[in-house]
Amino acid sequence: MAELHLEGAFRQKLIKFIPYTELENLTRIEGGYSGSIHTAYWQKLRKTVAVK
């Protein structure tokens, strides 16, 4: 079920796949049952982004 929601979000461009090679300074901010959340600097857009 969750996979279908993610696929739909990717198709609607609500979520963007960013190759790890384009990220710098990956920092873990929270973790739990469903994985961890990180922040990272995205070189291409020169912005800090959330990473799951």
mmCIF entry with sequence, helices, sheets and N, C-alpha, C, O atoms, coordinates in Angstrom:
data_MODEL
# 
_entry.id   MODEL 
# 
_entity.id                         1 
_entity.type                       polymer 
_entity.pdbx_number_of_molecules   1 
# 
_entity_poly.entity_id                      1 
_entity_poly.type                           'polypeptide(L)' 
_entity_poly.nstd_linkage                   no 
_entity_poly.nstd_monomer                   no 
_entity_poly.pdbx_seq_one_letter_code       MAELHLEGAFRQKLIKFIPYTELENLTRIEGGYSGSIHTAYWQKLRKTVAVK 
_entity_poly.pdbx_seq_one_letter_code_can   MAELHLEGAFRQKLIKFIPYTELENLTRIEGGYSGSIHTAYWQKLRKTVAVK 
_entity_poly.pdbx_strand_id                 A 
# 
loop_
_entity_poly_seq.entity_id 
_entity_poly_seq.num 
_entity_poly_seq.mon_id 
_entity_poly_seq.hetero 
1 1  MET n 
1 2  ALA n 
1 3  GLU n 
1 4  LEU n 
1 5  HIS n 
1 6  LEU n 
1 7  GLU n 
1 8  GLY n 
1 9  ALA n 
1 10 PHE n 
1 11 ARG n 
1 12 GLN n 
1 13 LYS n 
1 14 LEU n 
1 15 ILE n 
1 16 LYS n 
1 17 PHE n 
1 18 ILE n 
1 19 PRO n 
1 20 TYR n 
1 21 THR n 
1 22 GLU n 
1 23 LEU n 
1 24 GLU n 
1 25 ASN n 
1 26 LEU n 
1 27 THR n 
1 28 ARG n 
1 29 ILE n 
1 30 GLU n 
1 31 GLY n 
1 32 GLY n 
1 33 TYR n 
1 34 SER n 
1 35 GLY n 
1 36 SER n 
1 37 ILE n 
1 38 HIS n 
1 39 THR n 
1 40 ALA n 
1 41 TYR n 
1 42 TRP n 
1 43 GLN n 
1 44 LYS n 
1 45 LEU n 
1 46 ARG n 
1 47 LYS n 
1 48 THR n 
1 49 VAL n 
1 50 ALA n 
1 51 VAL n 
1 52 LYS n 
# 
_struct_asym.id          A 
_struct_asym.entity_id   1 
# 
loop_
_struct_conf.conf_type_id 
_struct_conf.id 
_struct_conf.pdbx_PDB_helix_id 
_struct_conf.beg_label_comp_id 
_struct_conf.beg_label_asym_id 
_struct_conf.beg_label_seq_id 
_struct_conf.pdbx_beg_PDB_ins_code 
_struct_conf.end_label_comp_id 
_struct_conf.end_label_asym_id 
_struct_conf.end_label_seq_id 
_struct_conf.pdbx_end_PDB_ins_code 
_struct_conf.beg_auth_comp_id 
_struct_conf.beg_auth_asym_id 
_struct_conf.beg_auth_seq_id 
_struct_conf.end_auth_comp_id 
_struct_conf.end_auth_asym_id 
_struct_conf.end_auth_seq_id 
_struct_conf.pdbx_PDB_helix_class 
_struct_conf.details 
_struct_conf.pdbx_PDB_helix_length 
HELX_P HELX_P1 AA1 ALA A 2  ? ARG A 11 ? ALA A 2  ARG A 11 1 ? 10 
HELX_P HELX_P2 AA2 TYR A 20 ? GLU A 22 ? TYR A 20 GLU A 22 5 ? 3  
# 
_struct_conf_type.id          HELX_P 
_struct_conf_type.criteria    ? 
_struct_conf_type.reference   ? 
# 
_struct_sheet.id               AA1 
_struct_sheet.type             ? 
_struct_sheet.number_strands   3 
_struct_sheet.details          ? 
# 
loop_
_struct_sheet_order.sheet_id 
_struct_sheet_order.range_id_1 
_struct_sheet_order.range_id_2 
_struct_sheet_order.offset 
_struct_sheet_order.sense 
AA1 1 2 ? anti-parallel 
AA1 2 3 ? anti-parallel 
# 
loop_
_struct_sheet_range.sheet_id 
_struct_sheet_range.id 
_struct_sheet_range.beg_label_comp_id 
_struct_sheet_range.beg_label_asym_id 
_struct_sheet_range.beg_label_seq_id 
_struct_sheet_range.pdbx_beg_PDB_ins_code 
_struct_sheet_range.end_label_comp_id 
_struct_sheet_range.end_label_asym_id 
_struct_sheet_range.end_label_seq_id 
_struct_sheet_range.pdbx_end_PDB_ins_code 
_struct_sheet_range.beg_auth_comp_id 
_struct_sheet_range.beg_auth_asym_id 
_struct_sheet_range.beg_auth_seq_id 
_struct_sheet_range.end_auth_comp_id 
_struct_sheet_range.end_auth_asym_id 
_struct_sheet_range.end_auth_seq_id 
AA1 1 LEU A 23 ? GLY A 32 ? LEU A 23 GLY A 32 
AA1 2 GLY A 35 ? TRP A 42 ? GLY A 35 TRP A 42 
AA1 3 LYS A 47 ? VAL A 51 ? LYS A 47 VAL A 51 
# 
loop_
_atom_site.group_PDB 
_atom_site.id 
_atom_site.type_symbol 
_atom_site.label_atom_id 
_atom_site.label_alt_id 
_atom_site.label_comp_id 
_atom_site.label_asym_id 
_atom_site.label_entity_id 
_atom_site.label_seq_id 
_atom_site.pdbx_PDB_ins_code 
_atom_site.Cartn_x 
_atom_site.Cartn_y 
_atom_site.Cartn_z 
_atom_site.occupancy 
_atom_site.B_iso_or_equiv 
_atom_site.pdbx_formal_charge 
_atom_site.auth_seq_id 
_atom_site.auth_comp_id 
_atom_site.auth_asym_id 
_atom_site.auth_atom_id 
_atom_site.pdbx_PDB_model_num 
ATOM 1   N N  . MET A 1 1  ? 0.820  -1.191 0.000   1.00 0.00 ? 1  MET A N  1 
ATOM 2   C CA . MET A 1 1  ? 0.000  0.000  0.000   1.00 0.00 ? 1  MET A CA 1 
ATOM 3   C C  . MET A 1 1  ? 0.868  1.261  0.000   1.00 0.00 ? 1  MET A C  1 
ATOM 4   O O  . MET A 1 1  ? 0.640  2.174  -0.794  1.00 0.00 ? 1  MET A O  1 
ATOM 5   N N  . ALA A 1 2  ? 1.859  1.309  0.887   1.00 0.00 ? 2  ALA A N  1 
ATOM 6   C CA . ALA A 1 2  ? 2.734  2.481  0.946   1.00 0.00 ? 2  ALA A CA 1 
ATOM 7   C C  . ALA A 1 2  ? 3.491  2.654  -0.369  1.00 0.00 ? 2  ALA A C  1 
ATOM 8   O O  . ALA A 1 2  ? 3.729  3.777  -0.812  1.00 0.00 ? 2  ALA A O  1 
ATOM 9   N N  . GLU A 1 3  ? 3.867  1.535  -0.988  1.00 0.00 ? 3  GLU A N  1 
ATOM 10  C CA . GLU A 1 3  ? 4.587  1.613  -2.261  1.00 0.00 ? 3  GLU A CA 1 
ATOM 11  C C  . GLU A 1 3  ? 3.737  2.288  -3.331  1.00 0.00 ? 3  GLU A C  1 
ATOM 12  O O  . GLU A 1 3  ? 4.258  3.055  -4.140  1.00 0.00 ? 3  GLU A O  1 
ATOM 13  N N  . LEU A 1 4  ? 2.436  2.012  -3.344  1.00 0.00 ? 4  LEU A N  1 
ATOM 14  C CA . LEU A 1 4  ? 1.547  2.647  -4.321  1.00 0.00 ? 4  LEU A CA 1 
ATOM 15  C C  . LEU A 1 4  ? 1.469  4.150  -4.098  1.00 0.00 ? 4  LEU A C  1 
ATOM 16  O O  . LEU A 1 4  ? 1.440  4.923  -5.056  1.00 0.00 ? 4  LEU A O  1 
ATOM 17  N N  . HIS A 1 5  ? 1.436  4.566  -2.836  1.00 0.00 ? 5  HIS A N  1 
ATOM 18  C CA . HIS A 1 5  ? 1.406  5.997  -2.527  1.00 0.00 ? 5  HIS A CA 1 
ATOM 19  C C  . HIS A 1 5  ? 2.694  6.673  -2.996  1.00 0.00 ? 5  HIS A C  1 
ATOM 20  O O  . HIS A 1 5  ? 2.658  7.770  -3.553  1.00 0.00 ? 5  HIS A O  1 
ATOM 21  N N  . LEU A 1 6  ? 3.828  6.014  -2.767  1.00 0.00 ? 6  LEU A N  1 
ATOM 22  C CA . LEU A 1 6  ? 5.106  6.580  -3.204  1.00 0.00 ? 6  LEU A CA 1 
ATOM 23  C C  . LEU A 1 6  ? 5.183  6.659  -4.723  1.00 0.00 ? 6  LEU A C  1 
ATOM 24  O O  . LEU A 1 6  ? 5.630  7.667  -5.271  1.00 0.00 ? 6  LEU A O  1 
ATOM 25  N N  . GLU A 1 7  ? 4.753  5.609  -5.401  1.00 0.00 ? 7  GLU A N  1 
ATOM 26  C CA . GLU A 1 7  ? 4.769  5.624  -6.866  1.00 0.00 ? 7  GLU A CA 1 
ATOM 27  C C  . GLU A 1 7  ? 3.927  6.775  -7.400  1.00 0.00 ? 7  GLU A C  1 
ATOM 28  O O  . GLU A 1 7  ? 4.344  7.469  -8.327  1.00 0.00 ? 7  GLU A O  1 
ATOM 29  N N  . GLY A 1 8  ? 2.750  6.984  -6.824  1.00 0.00 ? 8  GLY A N  1 
ATOM 30  C CA . GLY A 1 8  ? 1.880  8.086  -7.238  1.00 0.00 ? 8  GLY A CA 1 
ATOM 31  C C  . GLY A 1 8  ? 2.526  9.434  -6.978  1.00 0.00 ? 8  GLY A C  1 
ATOM 32  O O  . GLY A 1 8  ? 2.424  10.344 -7.801  1.00 0.00 ? 8  GLY A O  1 
ATOM 33  N N  . ALA A 1 9  ? 3.190  9.567  -5.838  1.00 0.00 ? 9  ALA A N  1 
ATOM 34  C CA . ALA A 1 9  ? 3.856  10.831 -5.501  1.00 0.00 ? 9  ALA A CA 1 
ATOM 35  C C  . ALA A 1 9  ? 5.001  11.116 -6.472  1.00 0.00 ? 9  ALA A C  1 
ATOM 36  O O  . ALA A 1 9  ? 5.210  12.267 -6.857  1.00 0.00 ? 9  ALA A O  1 
ATOM 37  N N  . PHE A 1 10 ? 5.741  10.087 -6.870  1.00 0.00 ? 10 PHE A N  1 
ATOM 38  C CA . PHE A 1 10 ? 6.810  10.276 -7.858  1.00 0.00 ? 10 PHE A CA 1 
ATOM 39  C C  . PHE A 1 10 ? 6.226  10.682 -9.212  1.00 0.00 ? 10 PHE A C  1 
ATOM 40  O O  . PHE A 1 10 ? 6.745  11.582 -9.872  1.00 0.00 ? 10 PHE A O  1 
ATOM 41  N N  . ARG A 1 11 ? 5.150  10.016 -9.621  1.00 0.00 ? 11 ARG A N  1 
ATOM 42  C CA . ARG A 1 11 ? 4.518  10.334 -10.911 1.00 0.00 ? 11 ARG A CA 1 
ATOM 43  C C  . ARG A 1 11 ? 3.983  11.754 -10.941 1.00 0.00 ? 11 ARG A C  1 
ATOM 44  O O  . ARG A 1 11 ? 4.072  12.433 -11.964 1.00 0.00 ? 11 ARG A O  1 
ATOM 45  N N  . GLN A 1 12 ? 3.427  12.206 -9.824  1.00 0.00 ? 12 GLN A N  1 
ATOM 46  C CA . GLN A 1 12 ? 2.873  13.562 -9.749  1.00 0.00 ? 12 GLN A CA 1 
ATOM 47  C C  . GLN A 1 12 ? 3.950  14.605 -9.442  1.00 0.00 ? 12 GLN A C  1 
ATOM 48  O O  . GLN A 1 12 ? 3.661  15.794 -9.306  1.00 0.00 ? 12 GLN A O  1 
ATOM 49  N N  . LYS A 1 13 ? 5.189  14.139 -9.336  1.00 0.00 ? 13 LYS A N  1 
ATOM 50  C CA . LYS A 1 13 ? 6.342  14.997 -9.051  1.00 0.00 ? 13 LYS A CA 1 
ATOM 51  C C  . LYS A 1 13 ? 6.228  15.716 -7.713  1.00 0.00 ? 13 LYS A C  1 
ATOM 52  O O  . LYS A 1 13 ? 6.697  16.844 -7.561  1.00 0.00 ? 13 LYS A O  1 
ATOM 53  N N  . LEU A 1 14 ? 5.592  15.043 -6.732  1.00 0.00 ? 14 LEU A N  1 
ATOM 54  C CA . LEU A 1 14 ? 5.527  15.569 -5.371  1.00 0.00 ? 14 LEU A CA 1 
ATOM 55  C C  . LEU A 1 14 ? 6.794  15.211 -4.601  1.00 0.00 ? 14 LEU A C  1 
ATOM 56  O O  . LEU A 1 14 ? 7.183  15.892 -3.652  1.00 0.00 ? 14 LEU A O  1 
ATOM 57  N N  . ILE A 1 15 ? 7.425  14.122 -5.038  1.00 0.00 ? 15 ILE A N  1 
ATOM 58  C CA . ILE A 1 15 ? 8.681  13.661 -4.449  1.00 0.00 ? 15 ILE A CA 1 
ATOM 59  C C  . ILE A 1 15 ? 9.690  13.533 -5.579  1.00 0.00 ? 15 ILE A C  1 
ATOM 60  O O  . ILE A 1 15 ? 9.364  13.033 -6.656  1.00 0.00 ? 15 ILE A O  1 
ATOM 61  N N  . LYS A 1 16 ? 10.911 13.983 -5.335  1.00 0.00 ? 16 LYS A N  1 
ATOM 62  C CA . LYS A 1 16 ? 11.944 13.908 -6.365  1.00 0.00 ? 16 LYS A CA 1 
ATOM 63  C C  . LYS A 1 16 ? 13.053 12.976 -5.895  1.00 0.00 ? 16 LYS A C  1 
ATOM 64  O O  . LYS A 1 16 ? 13.505 13.056 -4.753  1.00 0.00 ? 16 LYS A O  1 
ATOM 65  N N  . PHE A 1 17 ? 13.484 12.092 -6.788  1.00 0.00 ? 17 PHE A N  1 
ATOM 66  C CA . PHE A 1 17 ? 14.638 11.251 -6.507  1.00 0.00 ? 17 PHE A CA 1 
ATOM 67  C C  . PHE A 1 17 ? 15.892 12.076 -6.755  1.00 0.00 ? 17 PHE A C  1 
ATOM 68  O O  . PHE A 1 17 ? 16.051 12.665 -7.824  1.00 0.00 ? 17 PHE A O  1 
ATOM 69  N N  . ILE A 1 18 ? 16.773 12.118 -5.775  1.00 0.00 ? 18 ILE A N  1 
ATOM 70  C CA . ILE A 1 18 ? 18.035 12.854 -5.898  1.00 0.00 ? 18 ILE A CA 1 
ATOM 71  C C  . ILE A 1 18 ? 19.170 11.842 -5.743  1.00 0.00 ? 18 ILE A C  1 
ATOM 72  O O  . ILE A 1 18 ? 19.264 11.190 -4.703  1.00 0.00 ? 18 ILE A O  1 
ATOM 73  N N  . PRO A 1 19 ? 20.025 11.696 -6.743  1.00 0.00 ? 19 PRO A N  1 
ATOM 74  C CA . PRO A 1 19 ? 21.161 10.776 -6.599  1.00 0.00 ? 19 PRO A CA 1 
ATOM 75  C C  . PRO A 1 19 ? 22.067 11.218 -5.439  1.00 0.00 ? 19 PRO A C  1 
ATOM 76  O O  . PRO A 1 19 ? 22.340 12.407 -5.276  1.00 0.00 ? 19 PRO A O  1 
ATOM 77  N N  . TYR A 1 20 ? 22.523 10.257 -4.646  1.00 0.00 ? 20 TYR A N  1 
ATOM 78  C CA . TYR A 1 20 ? 23.386 10.583 -3.507  1.00 0.00 ? 20 TYR A CA 1 
ATOM 79  C C  . TYR A 1 20 ? 24.638 11.338 -3.929  1.00 0.00 ? 20 TYR A C  1 
ATOM 80  O O  . TYR A 1 20 ? 25.196 12.094 -3.133  1.00 0.00 ? 20 TYR A O  1 
ATOM 81  N N  . THR A 1 21 ? 25.088 11.149 -5.157  1.00 0.00 ? 21 THR A N  1 
ATOM 82  C CA . THR A 1 21 ? 26.291 11.845 -5.620  1.00 0.00 ? 21 THR A CA 1 
ATOM 83  C C  . THR A 1 21 ? 26.083 13.356 -5.705  1.00 0.00 ? 21 THR A C  1 
ATOM 84  O O  . THR A 1 21 ? 27.056 14.108 -5.774  1.00 0.00 ? 21 THR A O  1 
ATOM 85  N N  . GLU A 1 22 ? 24.823 13.811 -5.702  1.00 0.00 ? 22 GLU A N  1 
ATOM 86  C CA . GLU A 1 22 ? 24.526 15.245 -5.755  1.00 0.00 ? 22 GLU A CA 1 
ATOM 87  C C  . GLU A 1 22 ? 24.326 15.850 -4.366  1.00 0.00 ? 22 GLU A C  1 
ATOM 88  O O  . GLU A 1 22 ? 24.050 17.043 -4.243  1.00 0.00 ? 22 GLU A O  1 
ATOM 89  N N  . LEU A 1 23 ? 24.466 15.027 -3.314  1.00 0.00 ? 23 LEU A N  1 
ATOM 90  C CA . LEU A 1 23 ? 24.229 15.500 -1.948  1.00 0.00 ? 23 LEU A CA 1 
ATOM 91  C C  . LEU A 1 23 ? 25.531 15.615 -1.169  1.00 0.00 ? 23 LEU A C  1 
ATOM 92  O O  . LEU A 1 23 ? 26.463 14.836 -1.367  1.00 0.00 ? 23 LEU A O  1 
ATOM 93  N N  . GLU A 1 24 ? 25.577 16.606 -0.277  1.00 0.00 ? 24 GLU A N  1 
ATOM 94  C CA . GLU A 1 24 ? 26.720 16.795 0.618   1.00 0.00 ? 24 GLU A CA 1 
ATOM 95  C C  . GLU A 1 24 ? 26.202 16.950 2.040   1.00 0.00 ? 24 GLU A C  1 
ATOM 96  O O  . GLU A 1 24 ? 25.037 17.287 2.253   1.00 0.00 ? 24 GLU A O  1 
ATOM 97  N N  . ASN A 1 25 ? 27.068 16.702 3.004   1.00 0.00 ? 25 ASN A N  1 
ATOM 98  C CA . ASN A 1 25 ? 26.777 16.947 4.422   1.00 0.00 ? 25 ASN A CA 1 
ATOM 99  C C  . ASN A 1 25 ? 25.488 16.273 4.890   1.00 0.00 ? 25 ASN A C  1 
ATOM 100 O O  . ASN A 1 25 ? 24.635 16.916 5.502   1.00 0.00 ? 25 ASN A O  1 
ATOM 101 N N  . LEU A 1 26 ? 25.350 15.000 4.606   1.00 0.00 ? 26 LEU A N  1 
ATOM 102 C CA . LEU A 1 26 ? 24.188 14.230 5.048   1.00 0.00 ? 26 LEU A CA 1 
ATOM 103 C C  . LEU A 1 26 ? 24.222 14.129 6.577   1.00 0.00 ? 26 LEU A C  1 
ATOM 104 O O  . LEU A 1 26 ? 25.183 13.610 7.146   1.00 0.00 ? 26 LEU A O  1 
ATOM 105 N N  . THR A 1 27 ? 23.168 14.628 7.240   1.00 0.00 ? 27 THR A N  1 
ATOM 106 C CA . THR A 1 27 ? 23.106 14.658 8.695   1.00 0.00 ? 27 THR A CA 1 
ATOM 107 C C  . THR A 1 27 ? 21.801 14.027 9.172   1.00 0.00 ? 27 THR A C  1 
ATOM 108 O O  . THR A 1 27 ? 20.721 14.444 8.754   1.00 0.00 ? 27 THR A O  1 
ATOM 109 N N  . ARG A 1 28 ? 21.895 13.032 10.035  1.00 0.00 ? 28 ARG A N  1 
ATOM 110 C CA . ARG A 1 28 ? 20.691 12.372 10.558  1.00 0.00 ? 28 ARG A CA 1 
ATOM 111 C C  . ARG A 1 28 ? 20.020 13.284 11.576  1.00 0.00 ? 28 ARG A C  1 
ATOM 112 O O  . ARG A 1 28 ? 20.669 13.805 12.483  1.00 0.00 ? 28 ARG A O  1 
ATOM 113 N N  . ILE A 1 29 ? 18.700 13.472 11.414  1.00 0.00 ? 29 ILE A N  1 
ATOM 114 C CA . ILE A 1 29 ? 17.979 14.310 12.370  1.00 0.00 ? 29 ILE A CA 1 
ATOM 115 C C  . ILE A 1 29 ? 16.967 13.522 13.193  1.00 0.00 ? 29 ILE A C  1 
ATOM 116 O O  . ILE A 1 29 ? 16.594 13.963 14.280  1.00 0.00 ? 29 ILE A O  1 
ATOM 117 N N  . GLU A 1 30 ? 16.514 12.372 12.709  1.00 0.00 ? 30 GLU A N  1 
ATOM 118 C CA . GLU A 1 30 ? 15.534 11.571 13.456  1.00 0.00 ? 30 GLU A CA 1 
ATOM 119 C C  . GLU A 1 30 ? 15.491 10.161 12.888  1.00 0.00 ? 30 GLU A C  1 
ATOM 120 O O  . GLU A 1 30 ? 15.749 9.948  11.703  1.00 0.00 ? 30 GLU A O  1 
ATOM 121 N N  . GLY A 1 31 ? 15.167 9.211  13.735  1.00 0.00 ? 31 GLY A N  1 
ATOM 122 C CA . GLY A 1 31 ? 15.035 7.838  13.284  1.00 0.00 ? 31 GLY A CA 1 
ATOM 123 C C  . GLY A 1 31 ? 13.955 7.130  14.071  1.00 0.00 ? 31 GLY A C  1 
ATOM 124 O O  . GLY A 1 31 ? 13.635 7.523  15.193  1.00 0.00 ? 31 GLY A O  1 
ATOM 125 N N  . GLY A 1 32 ? 13.401 6.099  13.493  1.00 0.00 ? 32 GLY A N  1 
ATOM 126 C CA . GLY A 1 32 ? 12.348 5.360  14.173  1.00 0.00 ? 32 GLY A CA 1 
ATOM 127 C C  . GLY A 1 32 ? 12.003 4.085  13.449  1.00 0.00 ? 32 GLY A C  1 
ATOM 128 O O  . GLY A 1 32 ? 12.817 3.537  12.705  1.00 0.00 ? 32 GLY A O  1 
ATOM 129 N N  . TYR A 1 33 ? 10.788 3.614  13.670  1.00 0.00 ? 33 TYR A N  1 
ATOM 130 C CA . TYR A 1 33 ? 10.321 2.338  13.135  1.00 0.00 ? 33 TYR A CA 1 
ATOM 131 C C  . TYR A 1 33 ? 10.371 2.285  11.608  1.00 0.00 ? 33 TYR A C  1 
ATOM 132 O O  . TYR A 1 33 ? 10.706 1.246  11.039  1.00 0.00 ? 33 TYR A O  1 
ATOM 133 N N  . SER A 1 34 ? 10.047 3.379  10.948  1.00 0.00 ? 34 SER A N  1 
ATOM 134 C CA . SER A 1 34 ? 9.973  3.357  9.480   1.00 0.00 ? 34 SER A CA 1 
ATOM 135 C C  . SER A 1 34 ? 11.223 3.913  8.802   1.00 0.00 ? 34 SER A C  1 
ATOM 136 O O  . SER A 1 34 ? 11.178 4.242  7.617   1.00 0.00 ? 34 SER A O  1 
ATOM 137 N N  . GLY A 1 35 ? 12.319 4.022  9.516   1.00 0.00 ? 35 GLY A N  1 
ATOM 138 C CA . GLY A 1 35 ? 13.557 4.498  8.914   1.00 0.00 ? 35 GLY A CA 1 
ATOM 139 C C  . GLY A 1 35 ? 14.045 5.773  9.554   1.00 0.00 ? 35 GLY A C  1 
ATOM 140 O O  . GLY A 1 35 ? 13.605 6.134  10.645  1.00 0.00 ? 35 GLY A O  1 
ATOM 141 N N  . SER A 1 36 ? 14.955 6.460  8.881   1.00 0.00 ? 36 SER A N  1 
ATOM 142 C CA . SER A 1 36 ? 15.490 7.709  9.408   1.00 0.00 ? 36 SER A CA 1 
ATOM 143 C C  . SER A 1 36 ? 15.304 8.850  8.432   1.00 0.00 ? 36 SER A C  1 
ATOM 144 O O  . SER A 1 36 ? 15.155 8.659  7.225   1.00 0.00 ? 36 SER A O  1 
ATOM 145 N N  . ILE A 1 37 ? 15.317 10.042 9.001   1.00 0.00 ? 37 ILE A N  1 
ATOM 146 C CA . ILE A 1 37 ? 15.214 11.273 8.223   1.00 0.00 ? 37 ILE A CA 1 
ATOM 147 C C  . ILE A 1 37 ? 16.546 12.008 8.359   1.00 0.00 ? 37 ILE A C  1 
ATOM 148 O O  . ILE A 1 37 ? 17.102 12.113 9.452   1.00 0.00 ? 37 ILE A O  1 
ATOM 149 N N  . HIS A 1 38 ? 17.042 12.509 7.241   1.00 0.00 ? 38 HIS A N  1 
ATOM 150 C CA . HIS A 1 38 ? 18.298 13.255 7.221   1.00 0.00 ? 38 HIS A CA 1 
ATOM 151 C C  . HIS A 1 38 ? 18.074 14.600 6.528   1.00 0.00 ? 38 HIS A C  1 
ATOM 152 O O  . HIS A 1 38 ? 17.084 14.797 5.824   1.00 0.00 ? 38 HIS A O  1 
ATOM 153 N N  . THR A 1 39 ? 19.004 15.504 6.743   1.00 0.00 ? 39 THR A N  1 
ATOM 154 C CA . THR A 1 39 ? 19.078 16.697 5.910   1.00 0.00 ? 39 THR A CA 1 
ATOM 155 C C  . THR A 1 39 ? 20.379 16.590 5.128   1.00 0.00 ? 39 THR A C  1 
ATOM 156 O O  . THR A 1 39 ? 21.325 15.936 5.567   1.00 0.00 ? 39 THR A O  1 
ATOM 157 N N  . ALA A 1 40 ? 20.421 17.228 3.982   1.00 0.00 ? 40 ALA A N  1 
ATOM 158 C CA . ALA A 1 40 ? 21.629 17.242 3.167   1.00 0.00 ? 40 ALA A CA 1 
ATOM 159 C C  . ALA A 1 40 ? 21.609 18.488 2.296   1.00 0.00 ? 40 ALA A C  1 
ATOM 160 O O  . ALA A 1 40 ? 20.553 19.063 2.031   1.00 0.00 ? 40 ALA A O  1 
ATOM 161 N N  . TYR A 1 41 ? 22.784 18.890 1.860   1.00 0.00 ? 41 TYR A N  1 
ATOM 162 C CA . TYR A 1 41 ? 22.889 20.025 0.950   1.00 0.00 ? 41 TYR A CA 1 
ATOM 163 C C  . TYR A 1 41 ? 22.882 19.485 -0.471  1.00 0.00 ? 41 TYR A C  1 
ATOM 164 O O  . TYR A 1 41 ? 23.733 18.673 -0.833  1.00 0.00 ? 41 TYR A O  1 
ATOM 165 N N  . TRP A 1 42 ? 21.916 19.938 -1.286  1.00 0.00 ? 42 TRP A N  1 
ATOM 166 C CA . TRP A 1 42 ? 21.797 19.502 -2.679  1.00 0.00 ? 42 TRP A CA 1 
ATOM 167 C C  . TRP A 1 42 ? 22.575 20.484 -3.539  1.00 0.00 ? 42 TRP A C  1 
ATOM 168 O O  . TRP A 1 42 ? 22.155 21.625 -3.725  1.00 0.00 ? 42 TRP A O  1 
ATOM 169 N N  . GLN A 1 43 ? 23.709 20.039 -4.063  1.00 0.00 ? 43 GLN A N  1 
ATOM 170 C CA . GLN A 1 43 ? 24.621 20.886 -4.826  1.00 0.00 ? 43 GLN A CA 1 
ATOM 171 C C  . GLN A 1 43 ? 23.951 21.532 -6.032  1.00 0.00 ? 43 GLN A C  1 
ATOM 172 O O  . GLN A 1 43 ? 24.172 22.710 -6.314  1.00 0.00 ? 43 GLN A O  1 
ATOM 173 N N  . LYS A 1 44 ? 23.135 20.763 -6.742  1.00 0.00 ? 44 LYS A N  1 
ATOM 174 C CA . LYS A 1 44 ? 22.529 21.231 -7.988  1.00 0.00 ? 44 LYS A CA 1 
ATOM 175 C C  . LYS A 1 44 ? 21.660 22.474 -7.780  1.00 0.00 ? 44 LYS A C  1 
ATOM 176 O O  . LYS A 1 44 ? 21.709 23.400 -8.590  1.00 0.00 ? 44 LYS A O  1 
ATOM 177 N N  . LEU A 1 45 ? 20.865 22.507 -6.703  1.00 0.00 ? 45 LEU A N  1 
ATOM 178 C CA . LEU A 1 45 ? 19.981 23.646 -6.439  1.00 0.00 ? 45 LEU A CA 1 
ATOM 179 C C  . LEU A 1 45 ? 20.516 24.583 -5.367  1.00 0.00 ? 45 LEU A C  1 
ATOM 180 O O  . LEU A 1 45 ? 19.928 25.629 -5.091  1.00 0.00 ? 45 LEU A O  1 
ATOM 181 N N  . ARG A 1 46 ? 21.645 24.193 -4.761  1.00 0.00 ? 46 ARG A N  1 
ATOM 182 C CA . ARG A 1 46 ? 22.231 24.985 -3.670  1.00 0.00 ? 46 ARG A CA 1 
ATOM 183 C C  . ARG A 1 46 ? 21.227 25.211 -2.546  1.00 0.00 ? 46 ARG A C  1 
ATOM 184 O O  . ARG A 1 46 ? 21.037 26.333 -2.076  1.00 0.00 ? 46 ARG A O  1 
ATOM 185 N N  . LYS A 1 47 ? 20.580 24.106 -2.119  1.00 0.00 ? 47 LYS A N  1 
ATOM 186 C CA . LYS A 1 47 ? 19.572 24.161 -1.060  1.00 0.00 ? 47 LYS A CA 1 
ATOM 187 C C  . LYS A 1 47 ? 19.734 22.972 -0.121  1.00 0.00 ? 47 LYS A C  1 
ATOM 188 O O  . LYS A 1 47 ? 20.240 21.919 -0.510  1.00 0.00 ? 47 LYS A O  1 
ATOM 189 N N  . THR A 1 48 ? 19.297 23.158 1.119   1.00 0.00 ? 48 THR A N  1 
ATOM 190 C CA . THR A 1 48 ? 19.228 22.058 2.067   1.00 0.00 ? 48 THR A CA 1 
ATOM 191 C C  . THR A 1 48 ? 17.893 21.349 1.867   1.00 0.00 ? 48 THR A C  1 
ATOM 192 O O  . THR A 1 48 ? 16.847 21.992 1.773   1.00 0.00 ? 48 THR A O  1 
ATOM 193 N N  . VAL A 1 49 ? 17.938 20.019 1.802   1.00 0.00 ? 49 VAL A N  1 
ATOM 194 C CA . VAL A 1 49 ? 16.735 19.224 1.538   1.00 0.00 ? 49 VAL A CA 1 
ATOM 195 C C  . VAL A 1 49 ? 16.588 18.138 2.601   1.00 0.00 ? 49 VAL A C  1 
ATOM 196 O O  . VAL A 1 49 ? 17.553 17.792 3.282   1.00 0.00 ? 49 VAL A O  1 
ATOM 197 N N  . ALA A 1 50 ? 15.373 17.602 2.738   1.00 0.00 ? 50 ALA A N  1 
ATOM 198 C CA . ALA A 1 50 ? 15.113 16.456 3.608   1.00 0.00 ? 50 ALA A CA 1 
ATOM 199 C C  . ALA A 1 50 ? 15.322 15.184 2.798   1.00 0.00 ? 50 ALA A C  1 
ATOM 200 O O  . ALA A 1 50 ? 14.949 15.114 1.626   1.00 0.00 ? 50 ALA A O  1 
ATOM 201 N N  . VAL A 1 51 ? 15.917 14.187 3.426   1.00 0.00 ? 51 VAL A N  1 
ATOM 202 C CA . VAL A 1 51 ? 16.233 12.927 2.747   1.00 0.00 ? 51 VAL A CA 1 
ATOM 203 C C  . VAL A 1 51 ? 15.667 11.779 3.575   1.00 0.00 ? 51 VAL A C  1 
ATOM 204 O O  . VAL A 1 51 ? 15.868 11.720 4.788   1.00 0.00 ? 51 VAL A O  1 
ATOM 205 N N  . LYS A 1 52 ? 14.964 10.876 2.917   1.00 0.00 ? 52 LYS A N  1 
ATOM 206 C CA . LYS A 1 52 ? 14.425 9.688  3.590   1.00 0.00 ? 52 LYS A CA 1 
ATOM 207 C C  . LYS A 1 52 ? 15.069 8.467  3.006   1.00 0.00 ? 52 LYS A C  1 
ATOM 208 O O  . LYS A 1 52 ? 14.765 7.349  3.423   1.00 0.00 ? 52 LYS A O  1 
# 
